[in-house]
Amino acid sequence: MYIFGVDIPILELLVIFCIVVVAYLFILELEFRQLRKIAKRFDQEELQLSAEIRELRKDISELGNVISRKKR
């Protein structure tokens, strides 16, 4: 097909464009999988951290009770 006096192979360009788009989508899918794994790890670490913080608060309150009893 001639566009502005230049012979441009439209079908070949369309095939190349489709291949590039499919490759781009494949790369995006791989990146999103990695992001999901990272987000899952962060969620697990956040749950573990909150459990440890609860345990630490419990230990601190018990320590405060022991200290207050010894002052009496």
PyMOL commands that set and color helices and strands:
alter all, ss='L'
color gray80, all
select helices_A, chain A and resi 10-71
alter helices_A, ss='H'
color red, helices_A
select strands_A, chain A and resi 2-3+6-7
alter strands_A, ss='S'
color yellow, strands_A
deselect
rebuild
show_as cartoon
